[in-house]
Amino acid sequence: MNSIFKNAIVWLLLGSALVYIFNIVDNSTSSKREMISYSQYKEEVLGNRVAKITYKGDQMTIFGERRNDGSRFETKHPIYKRDEVVEAAINEHKVATVFEQPEQPSILSQLLVGAFPILLLLGIFFFFMRQMQGGMSGRGGPMAFGKSKAKLMEGGKVSTTFEDVAGCEEAKQDVQELVDFLKDPTRFQKLGGKIPRGVLMVGPPGTGKTLLARAIAGEAQAPFFAISGSDFVEMFVGVGASRVRDMFEQGKKSAPCIIFIDEIDAVGRSRGAGLGGGNDEREQTLNQLLVEMDGFDTNEGVILIAATNRPDVLDPALIRPGRFDRQVVVPNPDIVGREAILKIHIKKINKGPDVKLRTIARGTPGFSGADLANLCNESALLAARKNKRIVTMEDIEEAKDKVMMGAERRSMVMTEDDKKLTAYHEGGHAIVALNEKASDPIHKATIIPRGRALGVVWTLPERDKYSHTREYLEANISKAMGGRVAEELIFGHDKVTSGASSDIQMATKLAKDMVTRFGMSKELGPLTYGENEDEVFLGRSITRHQHMSEETAKKVDIEIKKIVDQGYQKAKKILTEKMDDLHKLAKALLVYETLTGDEIKDLIFKNIQPKASTGNEDEDKDKEESSALGSLGLKPKPAI
């Protein structure tokens, strides 16, 4: 856009200069003549003060020159009458008379005037077409529809290296061969080995697939072409295939090089999945890509790297060996990887001496590299909001709570009854989690509204888990039912609220997965049910069948209800036996609002009150009471 403005400014300056010069010349010539009326001209002629008269081509404009001082004047002759008196005086005084012929425009000027509108329209058309197709950047001009939009970064201009990538050591080892080949191709050719023509990087969003590709280019010091999958297809037919051809032609000229296609699923989706077959623009682009990767014309020295988080939708012909010879999985990092990623991002902020990366890594299971980078940035923003010079562990913990549970909504107005209900609801979750051996340890409990929830009980696993036992899943269902059961036991059946809707939804989903996916139902056995319940993709669901009869579906519903009911009854049993613990925890949440896992354990098992002080004068008196029931004025009501 800068070049557009520069060109526009230049043309405006030139036009202004021409207009200025024309006005100066015109004014200078006209300023030498005096404009007089025809009556004054007549007096001048009759008084014999005119030496010369020049009639212009139209014979209406008269230029005159005086006898005494040689000054010039100009006047207009009336068109409606002939002045015989003036003519006689001119002849009598022998005034020199000159008649100029009318000026005839040249053929060139006539052609220029006639063709000017057409030339103007053509100029505007080419200008806009050039801008739409990126012609101002120097590639192609107005007809460069089929030119590739891949951005070329010459070798040595990519500063990213493998040191900037952490949390995916296995993936880095897989792509290290590409770097070695680009640096020394003969090393592999001597042994008869061929470098993979294509590498497909697969993984969840934010794990560092694009960053790893940039690191490959930076390590290899080779030309690097970067393009997105959506840059191929546009409104014109055949543009995508043409851009693929042009991209590989550029790659051949710069070989050995790397071509990186980000989000390849935009152009590499399965063909022929729509109704009635398909021959659309996207499929033509994919066909050309298949030919360029493994066709009659080999592209030696051109390595294609692609990244996607949807490998399930890619065409089988695209991901076969010979095209993408290797698939590199870039998963979410484990605890060691998270610590390594944090070391990279923590360098960008001023951290305090109390920041322990191992502790942060342990408390962030399931976080991707992008999530950890966002965590470090959020902690820096929170510290800056408090006018701190360094980022402390407290800031990082607060940022972690904000990222995982949502921002605190302290401005939300809640009545005392709402706070009591929320305290008992979250207390029910916490008490059940404490008494379930297979449940994850409690990390934090709060009744401060966060995100869309009025309160949160947050459990964290002690280590990264990749599979779950039946005991663990049943414990999570019981924990989810704990809030609903606590409301029913304390406030009665009629006072149960809709706050447990998300808990019920989660418990139902877990039970359904146990029955239909994990094969954990004795009645139905280790079979998979409900294959047709995945999201619809490109019409595939039309050819899929429901492998479950109505009778089986009824059994599935019965088993799901049985598992959820068992979790409900288990939570009810725990809370009935631990009623005093529930009251004690609910009272503490009402006083302190937020409790850590260690504080909850000390309160329940050791009867140690949290260290945080709220300035409540009745706190000591409340500590002496055997139960929090009387202090809150509540009595347990039997469940219906």
N, C-alpha and C positions, 0 to 999 in steps of 0.2 A: 504493500500500500504506500510505502514511502516513495517508491519510484513514480507512482501515479501522481502524487501531490507535487513532486519535483517537476515532472513534465508539464503539469497544469500551470504551475507558477511561472515556468519559463515562457510558455506561450502567452500567458496573460501579460507578462512584462514586454514581450516583443510587440504585441498588439497595442499596448498602451504607448510604447515608444513611437510606433508608426503614426498613430492618431495624433500624438503630440507634435511630431515633425510636420505632418500635413497641416495642422492648424497654424503652426508658426509660419510656414511658407505662404499659406493662403492669407493669413492676416498681414504679412509683410507686403504682399503685392497689392492687396486691397487698401492698405493704409496709405499708399502713395497717391491714391486718387481721392478726390473730393466728390461726394455725392451731392448733386444739386437738383432742384426741381426743373421741370421743363420750362416754366415761365422764366426762371433765372437764366437758363440756357438761351432762351429767346432774346432776352435783354443783352446777353453777352454777344450774340451774333449781330444784332441790330446796332450795337455800339462799336462794332469792328474791333472787339477785343479777343477774337478767336482766330488762331493761326491755322489750325488743322483739325479736321473732323474725321473720325473713323467709324464707319457703320459695321457692326458685327454681322454675322451671317443672317440672323433673323431681322436685321434692319430696325430693330426696336431698341437695342442697346447702343448708345452713342458714347464714344470716348472722344474727349476734346482736349486741346492744348492751347493755352493763352499766349498772346503775342508779347506782352510786356515782361513777364517773369518766367514763362515756360511751364507754369504749373498745370497739372492735369486734373480733369474732372470727369464725372460719369453721370449720365442721365438716361431716362427712359422716354421713348417717343410714344405718344398716344396712338393706339392702333385704329381708332375709329375715325380719324380725319387726317388729311394731308395739309400741312401748313405751307401755303404758297408764299407767304410773307418771308418766312425764314429761308426758303429756297432762293427767293429773289435776292435777299441780303447776302447769302452765301456766294451767289454768282457775282454780285456787285462788288463785294470786297475781295473777291478772288481767294476765298478760303480753300485751302488744299483739302480735297475730299478723297477718302479711300474706302472702298467696299471690299470686305473680307468674305471669302466663300465659306458656306456652312461646313463645319467639321464633320467628316464621315468616319464613323468608327471602323477600325480595322477588322478583318476577318478573324484574327486571333482573339481580339477582345470580345467579339460577338460569341465565338465558341466558348470562351472562358465564362462569360456571363450565363450562357445557356446551360453549360455543363456543371456550373457551380452547385446547384441543389443536389444533383446526382452524386457528385464527388463528396459533398458534405454527408449525405446519408451513408455512402459506402465507408467513409472514414469513421463515422460513429459506430457502424456495425462491426468493423474490424477491431476497433478499440475495445468495445465491450466483450467481444468474443475472446480477445487476447487476455483480458483481465479474468474472465471466467475460467479459462483453461490454464492460467498461470504462465502465459507467454512472456510476461515482463521479467520473469526470472531467468530468461535466456534459453529456454528449451522449447523450440517448436514454433510458436506463433499461434495464429488463430485457428489453425487446423490440426493442432497437436492434441486431438482427443485421445488417441491411442498410445501416447507416450506414458511411460511408467512414472509414478509419483514417488518412487523409492528415493529416500534421502541417502546420499553417499557421504560417508565419513572416511576420509583417507586414513591409511595406516599410520598409527601413532597419534591420531587426534582424539581417540577414545581413551579417557583417563581412568576409567573403571577397571579394576583388576580383581583377582580372586580374593585378595585381602579384604575387599569391600563386601564380600558375600560370605555369610555365615549361616549355620543352621541346616545346611544341605551338603555335607561332606561327601556322601556317596554320589550325589549328582555331579559335584565338581570333579570327582575321579572319572566319571563316565565321559565327560566332555573334555577332559585333559588330553585325550588322544587327538581331538580336533586341533587343539593348539599345537601339539607336537607335529602333526602332519603339515600344518601351514608353515611352521618354521623349518622343517626338514622333511620334504615329501619323499626323498630317496630312501630314507630309513625304513619305510614301510614297503616301498616298491621292490626293494632288494629281496624281501622275503615272500613276494607274491601277494601280499595283502593289499586290500583296497580300503580306503577310508570310507566310512559311512557317508552316503550321498545326502542323507537327510536325518536330522535328529528332531524328534517330537518331544517337547517338554510338557509334561502333564502334571497338574496339581491344583489344589484349591486356590481361590483368589488370594493374592497378597503374599504368596510364599516366596516370591523372588525369581520367577521364571524370566521375565524381561531383564531384570538386573543381571542374571547369570549369562544371558546372551550378550549383554554389553561387556561383561567381564571377559568373555571369550574373545571378543573383538579387541579389547584392550590388551589382553595377554598375547594374542597372536600378532598384533601390529599389522593386521591385514585390512584391505578395503572392506568396509562394512555397509551393506545396503539394508536400510530399515524401512518397513512398510507395514501398514495395517491391512487386515483382511477386507475391511470395508472400503479401502481405497481403490479396489479393482472395478467394482460394478457401479455404473452410473446409468443415466437415463437413455444413453445411446446404445443401440444394438451393436454387439461386437467389440465394445470398448474394453471390457474386462479381459477377453482373450488377447487382444492386441497389446494391452499393458503387460500381461504375463510374458508374451514374446519379447517385448522391448526390455523388460527387466532382466531376463536371462541373457539377452544379447549384450546388455551392459555388463553383466556379470562375467561373460566370456572374455570381454575386452580387458577386464581387471583381474582375471584369474591369476593365482588362487585368491578367492574372496569368500565372504560369507553373506548370504541373503537371509535376513530375518523377517519372518511374517508373524506379526502379533495377532492374536485372536483369529486363528486360521479357520475356526468353525463358522465364521461369517461367510466364507466362500467354499468351504470343504464339506458341507453337509451332504448326507446321503442323497443320491440321485434317484429319480423315479418314484419318490414316495408319495407324491400328490395324486389326486384323483385324475384318471385318464392319462397317466404318464406325464412327463415333463420335458421340455426343451427350452427352458427359459434362459435368460442371460447368465444367471448364476451357474447353471450346469455347463454352459459353454465355457465359462471361465475355468471351472474345475477340470473339464476335459483337456483344455490347453495346458493347465498346470500338470496334469498327469503325464501328458506327452513330453513336456519339457523336462520333467524329473526322470523319466525312464522311457524314452522313445527310441527311434532310429538314430537321431542325432544325440550323441552323448555330450554332456556338459562337464568335461573334465576340469577339476580344480574349483568347481562351484559347489559349495556346501550350503544346503538349505536347512535352516533352523526355524522351527515353528513352535508356538506356544498356544495352549488352550486349557481351559478348565472344564471343557465339555467333550472329552474324548469319545463318549458314547454316541454322539451324533455324527461323527466323521464317517465319510464313505470308506468302505473296506478296501477299495482299490487304492486309496490314498495312503493308508497306513501299513500297507504290505511291505515286506522286505524288498529292496530294490528302489524304493522311493524313500520311505522313512525306515531305514534299517534299524534304528535304535529308538526306543522310547525311554526317556529319562523321567522318572517320577520325582517331583519336587514336593514332598509332603510338608505338613505342618511340623515345625521343629519340636524335638523332645526337650527335656530340661537342660541338657548340655548345649543344644543348639540355641535355645532361648537365651541362655547366659552369654553365649558368644555374640548373638545379635545385639543384646543389650550393651555389651562392651563397645560395639561400633557406634550405636546411636547415643550412648551416654557421653561420648567424647564431645558432642556438639553442645552440651549444656554444662553449666557450672554446678557440679554435684557436691554435696557435703560429705564429710568423713563418715557419717552414719549410714550411707547408702550401701546396702549389701545386695549385689546383683544375684547371688545364689538364692537369696530369700525371695526376691522379686520373680525369678525364673520359676521357683517352686510354686508360687502363688498365681501363676498365669498359665495353667494347662489349657491346651487347645488354641493358644494365641498364635497367629501367623506373624511373619516378619513385619507386615504392614501394621498389624495391631500393636506390636511392641514399639514401633516407631511412633505411632500415634500416642501411646502411653507416655513415652518420654517427652513428647511435645506438650501433651496436656499437663504434665507435672510442671514443666517450665512455665506454662501460662498461669497455672494456679499460684506458683511462687511469685511470679511477677505481679499478679493481682494483689498479693499480700505485701508487696514492696520488699521482698527478700532479695538478698544478693546471691544466695546459693539455693539449690534444690535439695531439700532434706528427704529422709525416708517417709516422713509424715505426708509430704506433698505427693510423693509417688503412690502411697497407699490411698490417699484421697482421690488421685487421678484414676487409680485402678478401680475403685468403687464407682466412680462416675462412668467409666467406660463399660464395666460389666453390669452394673445394676441401674444405671441412669443417674442423672443429676438430681440432687436433693431439691425438693419443693417445700422449703420451710415456710414460704409465704402462704401455702395452702391452709385454709381455715378448717380445722377439725374440732368438733365438739368433744367434750370429755367422754361421752358415751362411745363415740367413734374411736377415740384413742384406746379406751378399755377393750373394745371389741378387737381392735387391731393387735393390741398387746397379747391378748389371749390366743388369737389366731396364730400369730407368729410364735408364741410360746408353745403352742401345740406342735407345730412343726419341729421346733428345737428339742422338746422333750422326747418325741418319738425318735428323732435322729440320734439322740444321746443313748437311747436304750436299744437301738438296733445295731447289732455288732457289725453287720455287713455295710452299714451306711458310711458315707464319707464323713470325716470330721467337720464339725461346725467351724467356719471361719469368722462369721460375723452375723449378728442379728440386729435389726433396727425397725423401729416403727415410724421413722421419718419417711414420708412419701418420696419415692424415687421412681423416676420414669412414669410408667402408667400404674405402678403398684403403690398401695398404701403402706406396705411394709415388706421387708425381705429377710429371709433366713438363707444365708449363703453358705454352702458346703463346698469344700475343696478336697479333691483326692490327694492322698499322700504321695502318689507317684502317677506317672502317665499310664493310663489304662487303654488297652487296645481291644479288649474283649470283656464281656460282663457275664457274671454267673447268674443263675436263677435266683440265688439268695440275695444278690445285690439288687436285682431288678425288683424283687418283691419288697425289699427294704425301702426302695425309692417310692413304690406305690403307697406303702404304709405312711411314709413321711409326708407324701402329698396329701393324704387323707387326714393327717393330724390336725390341720387348721380347721377343717369342717367339723371334726369330732369335738374339738375344744369348744367351738361355738355352741354346739348342741348340748354338751355336758354342763356348761356354765350358764348359758342364757336361756336354754330350753329349745324345744323343737320349733316353736313358732317364731323364734328370734334369729333363726339361721339366715344369713345374708347371702348375697350373690358374689361375695368376695372370693369364694373358693372355685369360681368357674374355671380359671386357668389351671388350678390344681387338678380338678376333675378331668379336664381335657388332657393334661399330661399323663395322669394315671391311666386313662382309657387308651391312649396311644401306646403306652408301654405294654399294657395287657394285650392289646391287639397284635403288636409286634411279637410278643412272646408266643402267641397262638399261631399266627399266620406266617411268620418269617423265621423265628428261631426254633420252632418245633418243640416247645416246652410244655405242650399240653399232652397229658397221658391219654385223654380221650381221642384226640385227633392224630397223635403221633408226629414223627419228624417229617412232615410234609409242608410244602409251601402253598399257601392259598392267596387268592386275590391278586393274580398276576396282572390283571387288567386295571389296576387301580393307580398305576403310574400316570404321570402327566402325558398328555397327548403330544406326539411329535410327528409332524409331517404326514399325518394320515396313517401312521403305523397301526393305530388302535383299530382301524377298520378290518385289518386282516388278523387280529388277535381274538382269541376266544376266552370265554370265562370258564376256567377249569374248576368249577365249584357248583354243585347242585344246590337247589333250594334247601334240601335237608341238611347238607353240610354247612351251608351258610347259617342255618338255625343253630347248629351245634357250635359254630364259631362264636355266635352271639352269646350263647349260654356259657361257654368257657371264659369269654372275656368278662362277663358279669361275675362269674365265680371268682376269678382272680382279684377283681376290684373289691368285691365283697370281703374276701379274705383279708386284704390289706386294710379295709375299713374296720373290721372286727379286731384285728391285731392292734391298730392304733387306738381303738376304743378301750381295749384291755389295758394297754400301757398307760394311757392317761387316767383311767379310773384308779389304777394302783398308785400312780405318781401324782395324785391330785395336789398334794401340798407343794411338790416341786413346780407344778404348773402355776399355782398362785404366787409362789415365791419369785419365779422368773417373770411373770406378768407384771408384778409390782415393780421389780427392778427395771423393766423396760419402760414403764410409765415414768419412773424417776429419772433414769439416765438416757433413755431413748435409743441409745446404741451401745451394744455390748459385744466384745470380742469373744472368740471361742474359748479362750483360756479363762476369761472372766465368768462365762456361763458355767464352765466346769467347776471353778472354785466356788461359785455360788451354790450350785446344786450338790456337789459331793463333799465340799469342805465348809459350807456355810460362811464363806468369806465374801463380804460385800465388795463391790467394785471400788477402786480408789478414787474415781472421779467424784467431785463434790458439786452439789447443786445448791448448797446454801439452805437446805431444808432443815429447820430447827427440830422437827419431829422425827428426824432420821434415827436418832439413838433409841427413841421410844419404840419406833417401828421394828428395830432390830431385835428388841427383847421379846417381841411377840412370837409365839410358836408358829403362827400361820398368818399369811397375808389376807386371809379370807375376811376377818373381822375389820381390818383396816380399810378395806375397799367397800365394805357393806354389802358383800355378795354372798350368796349361798348356792351351793350346787343344786341344780334341778334335775330330776330324773328324766332320762331320755325317753321319748315315746317311740 
